[in-house]
Each structure stands twice: as structure tokens, then as C-alpha cells.
Amino acid sequence: MASKKSGALYERARKKIPGGVNSPVRAWRAVGGEPRFIERGGGSRLYDADGKEYLDYVCSWGPLILGHAPPPVIGALKRTLEGGTSFGAPTAREVELAERVGERFPSIEKLRLVSSGTEASMSAIRLARAASGRTKIVKFDGCYHGHSDGLLARAGSGVATLALPDSAGVPPSFAAETIVAEFNDTVGLERLFAERGGSIAAAIVEPICGNMGVIPPAPGFLSALSDLTARHGGLLIFDEVITGFRVARGGAQELFNIRPDLTCLGKILGGGLPLGAFGGKAAIMDLLAPEGPVYQAGTLSGNPLAVAAGLATLEELSRPGVYEELEAKGKALQEGFETVLRRYNIAGAVNRRASMLTLFFGAAAVRSVEEARRSDTARFARFFHGLLDRGIYWPPSQFEAAFLSLSHSAADIEATVAAFEEWAREEAKG
Ligand SMILES: *Cc1c(COP(=O)(O)O)cnc(C)c1O
């Protein structure tokens, strides 16, 4: 069929790049088949090397909340580009971005820009250890915080998809500093802090889990975590690399009214360019060099192009009604999927918050990582290819979130539900 050029590129890629890809999930191992090589994107659409068009629900894994190549971002990039791409010296727009973030996230009194979400979370952890004088970090099974050594324990989608319990190459002595807890298990959390609270530097959490597929926090779970860290003298770190600017203007912390000590941002913050940030209480952030003893640096940190794309994206997101619009789109997709699941008697659950969503196959409800792991991944793979054949590019793993952008139209969503129904009709026949 029509993926000849992608196939040839994949073959070339595998000779020079491990697995042919620069990030594992792009290789489609969980669903089989050969990945499409993408040539360009526009709005809600992707176009592959063979000229085939897809309606995209990956959105670069979250950053593209405005869709592909949005004119305001492209315009800002063009204007910035003419003046040079990097200076290694401070610029006015970095200050502006820090101010814009602070308006949306009152907990972020000061922040530092980095180049990825991985860097943001590993730097936040170092800072938390310095601030608390302790070493142990609590992370939750299935939450992903980038690929730094101490955070790769039970780290969700990428590793789960490849069925790796953890990564090779992480010294056991590093991993021993990480305590893995159960997301949404408040009782277990209380026990853990009662036993080991005095050694815990920080707990880091995706406030809405997105990296085992979407799993919202159980009522009271995040506030219990906030209380326990505070009571035991540890820090609370919200990893809002996905949820920041997506689930609300001020991220999940606005939605759940919780004020973490530190927050990690990325993805939408860079509007499709490499940018991350970590920030929080000024007294903690001032421990960073050159003010304090915690070293952290980056040649391209606060890169002018990435900052310009981020500012343009946040500017678009400050238009009135955008979050209501994203909510309405998410709701339409969820309800469309749920209707089809019922109509064809297919066991499944649609987990959604705002414009992030996962369709889990196999169970009527998924509230924990354990329940997510029991999903029917074989059926998911058939679903993925069923949609792909109908021109819809869904995330290639059961354990990922799908993302909607402002560029997805009502007609796009209807077309997606119709494609899903076509697939479901065949699937139900067996
Ligand atoms: C994507 C992601 C990261 C890592 O960000 P990169 O830019 O890929 O390094 C960290 N935390 C969460 C919650 C993420 O979804």
C-alpha cells in the first residue's frame, strides 16, 4: 500500500539510529507495523512521506495545543530567527516568559528555563534534596518524569510498552534512593510517610497521570500527598509537563487548588520547540547557582526561538473561552467513543480530563495503574491500525494520552467517531 517511502526511510534509519527512532515509542513496537515518516503538519493534520493525510491525536505528545504550524507561533519564530538563534546571555523575552508563567501559576515565584521536561524534573529533584538535606524521593508507579537515572523506576508508558520493569544502566544504588508508591492509594501513602517520612526529600507526581494513559487523581489523593509532605518536612513537586497550560490556564494545581513547592513544566511551554522549566518558592529557587550552592546550567537554556514559540503559544491561550472550547471538544470525543462502545458492546473506558484522553480496552473503569496494566492491548493494537487505515493518527500505545488541539474542528471529531464506529462494527463481528 501507500507507505513505500516511509518503509524505505525506516530501513535507512535503522542502519544509523537505534531502532530507527530518536525516542522509543515512535517505533510503534506496542502496536506493530512500521512507523510513518512525517513530512509536515498543518492544523489538526499530519502528512507523511507518501503524501497520506492523517487527523492527528498525538500532537507531538502534548506540546501542540494550537495544532501544527499555528500562524502566530510561526510568525513569532520568523521574526526572532532574523535576529539570531542563541546568545548565551540573558534576553528580555526570557524575563517576559517567567512573568507570564508566574501570572498563571501563583506557586511559581521564580523559575528557571531548561531545554526539556527531563531536565526540569531532574533539576527540581536536585534542588529538593539540597533544600531538605535529605536524599529519598517518592515517585508513583506509572508516572513518568523523563529519563534521568533516579526517576526511571516504574516509569510508565515507554518502559511499560517495552515491558521493561526499569532501565538497564541505572546503578542499583541510585534507584535505591527512589521509593515507588501507588498512584491513588492514599492509605498506602500514609503508611509510607509514617514509616519513612523523615528521610523523604520530596514526592514527585503527575497530578493527572498521563503516562499510563490518562488516570485522574482519586478525590483527596493529591491533598493527602500535599499534607503528608508538608507535615514530614519534605517537598511536593508537581510534574505538570503535560498538564501545565493544558487542563487549565494554571495547570492541575489550579484545577485541584493545591500549591506545590516546586513545579515542572515543558511541552506546551515551548510551543513545539525544546523548552522546559522548573520553579516554585523563591526561597527554594534561590538555592540555585549563582545565588546558592545548587549547580544547574544550560548552553541553550532559554533559547530565543523556544522562548518566542512559548510566548506566542501562551498569548493564544489567553484568549477568552479557549479552555471551554477544549473542554467541549474533549467531551464530544469522549461521548462519541462511549456511545460506540455501548452500541457494539465493546468493553472499554474513556478516561479524560479536559483535552487529554485515553480509551482503555478491556474494562469498564480504570482508576489505578494496576487496572490500566490489565487492559486489552491486543484489541488496542487492532484499534490503532483500524483508525490509521481510516486516516486517524492515534498514539501508538495503550498507555499514552491522546491530545486535542484548538485546531481540531467539530467535523474532525465527528469523523473520528465515525471511523471508530466503522472499526467497532467489524471488531464486534469478530
Ligand atoms: C514528557 C514528559 C516529561 C519529559 O519531558 P521531555 O521533554 O520528553 O524530556 C516529564 N514529565 C512528564 C509528565 C512528561 O509527560
The ligand as a Gaussian input file, in Angstrom:
#p B3LYP/6-31G(d) Opt

LIG

0 1
 C        7.094000      14.265000      28.522000
 C        7.216000      14.275000      29.990000
 C        8.435000      14.512000      30.647000
 C        9.729000      14.574000      29.908000
 O        9.797000      15.650000      29.053000
 P       10.864000      15.584000      27.833000
 O       10.764000      16.935000      27.240000
 O       10.414000      14.472000      26.959000
 O       12.195000      15.316000      28.442000
 C        8.424000      14.656000      32.012000
 N        7.285000      14.550000      32.706000
 C        6.108000      14.303000      32.133000
 C        4.875000      14.244000      32.968000
 C        6.035000      14.120000      30.762000
 O        4.864000      13.805000      30.192000

